[in-house]
Amino acid sequence: MTVVTADSATAAPRQKYGSISKSRRWALRWSYFFLILFAIFFLTPPVYMFITSLKTSAEISAATNPWWVFNPTLSNYIELLTQNQYLVFFRNSAIVSVCVVAITMVISVLAAFALARMKFWGSATLATGVFLTYLIPETLLFIPLFKTFAFIRDALDIELMNHWWTLIILYPTLTVPFCTWIMIGYFASIPKELDEAALIDGATWRQTLTKIFIPVALPGIIAATIFAFTVSWAQFLYPLAFTTSTDQLVLPVGIVTTLIKGDVFNWGQIMTGALLGAAPPLIIYAFLMDYYIAGLTAGATKG
Amino acid sequence: MADIAVSRTGTMNGAAGRSSLHRLMQRKSTIAFLMALPLILVILLLVAYPAAYSIYLAMLNKSMERFVGLGNFTFLFGRETFWLVVKQSCLFAITAVIFKALIGFIVAHFVHNIPTKGQRKWRGMLLVPWVIPPAMSTLAWLWLFDPSYSAFNWILALFGIDPIPWTGNGSWARFSVILVNIWIGAPFFMIMYLAALKSVPEQLYEAASIDGATWWQRIWYVTLPMMRNIIAITALFSLIVTFANFDIVRVLTAGGPIDYTHIFATWAFRVGIESGDIPLGAAVSLFMVPILAAAAVFILRDISQRGNEA
């Protein structure tokens, strides 16, 4: 940076610096050139989603330039948002995600506090266990859980299958281990003197947690909350395996299974639905990018 | 210090004549255990139990009435589709992770190269593929790959190239699945590497350039050794996620054409849920365990090492 600005004042005695800055400037140009190329690669699908969402079915099937909208229309958005089915998907997704986030944060903050500060028998093993469970993918668990739920139905007469609220029981398997793990990292980084001072002043454990740990580790809590939300919003396998009726589906599965049916692919609506479905995580990301990235990098770097 | 404070409140309660149960409840380790109890329950009931149960399930016959031991596994070994799935899972995971790491490294370098002021904007833009739920962005790819309206083929047609059957032909479908995998995963590598690049002390580069190192030598002798840990751990994480991936293949090809893109997760779903052979599906998904376990061991070793250094 500084070298580049210094370049404008290049004088004869500073010739040597001038040549360095020249190579720097070329490096900068190449950087921008390749960054633009990569940005095109990374942004083409979402942009194409947006382009398609503005088209009518007639324009989509016409043999015109697919990368341009000749008659932009909002009809796909209006149709989808006045259609009860899509709103039900959205509602299911929203309720499930909010509940999962709340449950996850309560469980993981309490557990992380206990594991980071109040050692008990087996607490070190448990911390490692938390990390191991984070590495177990949902693709390994869905079949035994499917069978277990069928068993519960037969034995206890409780129907867990094909209800959107079942997902609230299932999603914590994906969110709790990671959130606990990063919260342990954040809590462990708080200086011990802080909570010792509070304890000397007569604070109870509950007060130490609510008055010191939660406020101090707030960035970590926000990062974990964002993580829990994006994971539960995007989850695809569990709802695909456990819910089937159209009024019980959440967004990702709802879009994939109901809008693609039969031979007629209504791509305008599919893209609109997918774009609107991707909107909540994107909006959160746009406003809280730094927390989002902190959560992303904390998983592998804290420990 | 903290222990003294707590035990004092404990004795005070004892003096007030509370029961011994109450005193136990006041003890630090008991409180801690109760606070961690919900976590323990989630892990035991929803992760550890199903994981163990799937091993048992995998040893039953299709109607789940008879114990068949390793029968399901030997049945799988004799099926051609199974070996196809093994091959494809490894091929997809390894190729995708290598390219993700490569692209992530290159992009991170370019972002790191430009003035700090603009880095935030670029970083924000380049992470978008990671933020969009995979099922939904894969739909966009499916539409870009559409057999009759493919927007890519339209561009290729401008250059006089014949349309490519992106998802219609075995090898192209595999290529498409890997491409989408890379597209979704590369931004994650970019973010991790960018964070790592920022932590390399600037003096090392200065010393290197004084010694007359070229840009290539600077990367090879300074950047890579400094980032070795983070590169390894990110690649291992990504290997786990890519290997156990479900969404991309399911939405893009559903395993087709003729099983040429099935991987463990999608095939387990097809066999276990859609065809109703739960034990066989469980057996298929269990084949993911060895690779996941190996990656987990390496990651844990790395983390405990760094824990010791700190």
Interface residues (C-beta under 8 A of the other chain):
Chain A: M1 A27 L28 S31 Y32 F34 L35 F38 A39 F41 F42 L43 T44 P45 P46 Y48 M49 T52 I60 S61 N65 P66 W67 V106 I107 S108 L110 A111 F113 A114 L115 R117 M118 K119 F120 W121 S123 L126 T128 G129 V130 F131 L132 T133 L135 I136 P137 E138 T139 L140 L141 F142 I143 P144 L145 F146 K147 T148 I169 L170 P172 T173 V176 P177 T180 D195 E196 L199 I200 T204 W205 T230 W233 A234 F236 L237 L240 A241 L251 P252 V253 I255 V256 F265 W267 I270 M271 A274 L275 G277 A278 P281 L282 Y285 A286 M289 Y292 I293 L296 T297 G299 A300 T301 G303
Chain B: M1 A2 A5 V6 T9 K28 S29 T30 I31 A32 F33 M35 A36 P38 L39 I40 V42 I43 L46 V47 A48 Y49 P50 A51 Y53 S54 L57 M64 I103 I106 V107 F110 V111 N113 I114 P115 T116 R120 W122 R123 G124 M125 L126 L127 V128 P129 W130 V131 I132 P133 P134 A135 M136 S137 L139 A140 W141 W143 L144 D146 Y149 A151 W154 I155 W183 A186 P187 F188 I191 M192 A195 W215 I230 I233 T234 F237 I240 V241 A244 N245 F246 D247 R250 V251 F264 A265 A268 F269 G272 I273 I278 G281 A282 S285 L286 M288 V289 L292 A295 A296 I299 L300 I303 R306 G307
